[in-house]
Amino acid sequence: MSVDIKIKNALKKFGDNVIIPDLSLTVKKGEFFTLLGPSGCGKTTLLRMIAGFNTIDGGDFYFDERRINDLNPAKRNIGMVFQSYAIFPHMTVRKNVEFGLTNKNLSKAEIRSRAEKFMDLMQISELADRMPTSLSGGQQQRVALARALCIEPDVLLMDEPLSNLDAKLRIEMRSVIKDIQQTVGITTIYVTHDQEEAMAISDRIAVMNKGVIQHIGTPKGIYQRPANTFVAAFIGRSNLLEGELVMKGDMPYVRFEQYEAPVPAVASEFRKPQKVIISARPEELSISREDNGGFKATIISSIFLGLNTHYFMRLENGMQMESVHESTLDSIIEPGTKVSVTFNTDKINLFTADGSTNILTGVQNDAQPSAVSRAGGKRLAVG
Amino acid sequence: MQAKRRFDLWTVVSLVTLGFFVLFLLYPLWGLLRQSVFNAKGEFTLEYFKRFFQYRYYTVTIFNSIKVSLAITLVTLLLGIPISYFYSFYQLKGAKFLFVVSLLCAMSAPFIGAYAWILLLGRQGVITKFMANTFGLNIGSIYGFDGILFVQSLKLFPLVFIYMNGAFKDIDNSLLEASANMGVVGVKRFFKVILQLSMPTILAASLVVFMRAFADFGTPLLIGEGYRTFPVEIYNQYLGEHGQDYRFAAAISVIGVIMTTAIFLLQKWATSRYNFSISAMHPVEKKKPKGIGGFLMYLYSYALVGLAFLPQAYIVYLSFRNSDGAVFLPGYSFTNYRMAVTRLLGRSVNNTVLLGLAALAIIVLLAVIIAYLVVRRASMLNNVIDTLSMVPYIMPGSVIGVALVIAFSNKPFALTGTALIMIIAWVIRRMPYTIRSATATLQLVPRDVEEAATSLGTSKPKTFFRITVPMMRNGIISGAILSWISIVTELSSAIILYNNRTITLTMSTYVAISRGNDGLAAAFAAITTVVTAVSIMIYLKVSKTEDVKI
């Protein structure tokens, strides 16, 4: 039985250090929800507040209508998977999985059959009588998941569960986790600092920085229409440029140096001349050896990666930027070549000069407005 | 990362533990201090300290103790580092045997070794007589400074050996290869790289050896003769020929504690200057010893360990010799043991085992509690408890003995002469081993594991007993065995606290020695030695590591 989770105005301090100033969010029933952010952004702290291992210094936490702030962690009916797996080293796999069930008034047979069901589900039945020290990282992870799910929790919390695995296993376990979550249909909160992992696995992602939620949205939404420059730079890679918005009749144009291009997606309340920050992902740039009205740049170097070719260039103002193109049969553009660069104006994003707000239409952000107003400042760099 | 401090069960546990320390550690020490500065009329006076510093007769004991302890420390380093180097960097045959025997020597009761050496090298010693009769050689005296140095160095070098093994094991092969790459090899590399990397351990080992040598009571008591040391002086003043003088004994004790504290702090300061830790990803591959060098390595290692083990072996051998109680006679029998049975052997064994186990149970309980409080519930109060629990580490046993007598000889706590006071003395004196070991183990247990249990709906007490304690088990057991061994071999505080009803194995041995009943003494000493040896074997089985932290 899964629940929805509502957090209202959460506050967390360690001593005088405010880690989370004022955070609100809602996780829907059965949703796979990811907290994503750089290390130290407060995502694990928030997760541990939900689990009950960190105190809640302010605000309200609800599972459905039940306020859990003062509920003993042992009574919250939460399944938790830890970064270190936290397998009990002195018990067999079976005893580990059964452990949570022994706290409920269940018969021996019931405990055994339930544990077996989840060991089957996680494909670890043949390891049942082994000691954990003889298991690989991936196997331990499966045990941890089976143990957490076995108690049929209302909520599954996962704290960077894949960060101790090697790259290949990480991708494999990623789909195992996603599949099992869908099969069981449990509300899940997942913490990671790996944006690719977050994109691959989540229904929705909350991007956090310095204890503040920057953007809550679907993977597609936050990638294509990030709420602010922090999100633009943190999710994928973005070239951030200082440019201007000008109006030509009713049509807004973005101007960078001598280059101008129409951006019809600018929201009506922002349609006035102003300084803006242009966020263009490497794949949202076109480069041409001929002058096609774009801004000027000089190729510094290139990396050929098979499918794509990356170009690094220097602009006339000294800034460096990166662009990506599908590799062609032509020769790669030589370093030192002068090129003309244009935007894919459908895809680029424009932000107010302080970087805090995306001025285009189509931004889906479920974060509460109070949080967004505190968004991170300018970040003028290749993200 | 800890739930809000509420006044819960653990707070009560903290306070009870603190109460225990206040009553059995601070209160006796306070009593000691008070006795040392108040005279019989209750007036404040520094007379006792003045008396001590006025007469060379007394002050010389400090200098003697320091001098002999420093010499012992130096010699043990010189003996222990080479054997550890051979052990760690070469494939010596029988390496395990060398290690186990060394451990056995280090853990044996100090005064038994001293006594055996007297039987070997003393005025009537077999070797002395053999040399004199056969070659007309006078091999000098085992008594005094030289004797203490000789006996203690042979007994304590295994500590350096064991400590250094741990350090050498942590040296990464790539560091040695890197230094070879830069042209530093052989002896130069040993001094410039290997020893430098082991410096924190060398200092730690030096401290342990120095403290043991400084606080040792049995060896100088038996073979010090004219060479008077500090712990013996405390005992003499407490129970000496000139009648009991608690106050003066207390004053000397206070001076002794100040000395050991100063040395402890000095060592801490020295260690802090080597603030690095190493761990080997690529352990050094042991080489095969070859040629004349290899032969010398074997000769050195086996001769040294053999010499250290000689007194133990000799005592066990003697215990089976015929004797009339006092003098050994030709032939072999169980006479000594039969005699021991009539001289309180049963009671001694009983007391040692029963009181020892009682003390051990309390130690284990305290260790589990304190480890949990310190590691999982760090707070001012619990840090104070942690610090207090380590105080006995720097207290010579005779000081603790005197302090307990002073504190508990009158109402409301008239405990002197009871079994309880022996148990208290042992708990106080021997708990640091188990506490250190349990704490170190718990520090390696990730908190995640307990949180996982909690998130699975487990109550706090159940988590503690089903998850935390089992995961600390090995640390607790191995620490407890070390505590146990040191309880079995305890002399310095017991000699002040025991009486006929609470006599222990070591005390029976000592009584027999001091009365000149050599046969009887050999039997008691042999039993003590065997109990120690068996305990060590169990320890090695349980801990599965050679990294013994004594």
Chai-1 contact restraints between the chains, C-beta under 6 A:
chainA,res_idxA,chainB,res_idxB,connection_type,confidence,min_distance_angstrom,max_distance_angstrom,comment,restraint_id
A,F53,B,E451,contact,1.0,0.0,6.0,A-B,restraint_1
A,T55,B,K4,contact,1.0,0.0,6.0,A-B,restraint_2
A,P73,B,T454,contact,1.0,0.0,6.0,A-B,restraint_3
A,A74,B,T454,contact,1.0,0.0,6.0,A-B,restraint_4
A,A74,B,G457,contact,1.0,0.0,6.0,A-B,restraint_5
A,A74,B,T458,contact,1.0,0.0,6.0,A-B,restraint_6
A,A74,B,S459,contact,1.0,0.0,6.0,A-B,restraint_7
A,I78,B,S455,contact,1.0,0.0,6.0,A-B,restraint_8
A,M80,B,S455,contact,1.0,0.0,6.0,A-B,restraint_9
A,F82,B,D448,contact,1.0,0.0,6.0,A-B,restraint_10
A,S84,B,P446,contact,1.0,0.0,6.0,A-B,restraint_11
A,S84,B,D448,contact,1.0,0.0,6.0,A-B,restraint_12
A,A86,B,D448,contact,1.0,0.0,6.0,A-B,restraint_13
A,A86,B,V449,contact,1.0,0.0,6.0,A-B,restraint_14
A,A86,B,A452,contact,1.0,0.0,6.0,A-B,restraint_15
A,H90,B,P470,contact,1.0,0.0,6.0,A-B,restraint_16
A,F99,B,L456,contact,1.0,0.0,6.0,A-B,restraint_17
A,G100,B,L456,contact,1.0,0.0,6.0,A-B,restraint_18
A,G100,B,G457,contact,1.0,0.0,6.0,A-B,restraint_19
A,N103,B,G457,contact,1.0,0.0,6.0,A-B,restraint_20
A,N103,B,T458,contact,1.0,0.0,6.0,A-B,restraint_21
A,I151,B,L456,contact,1.0,0.0,6.0,A-B,restraint_22
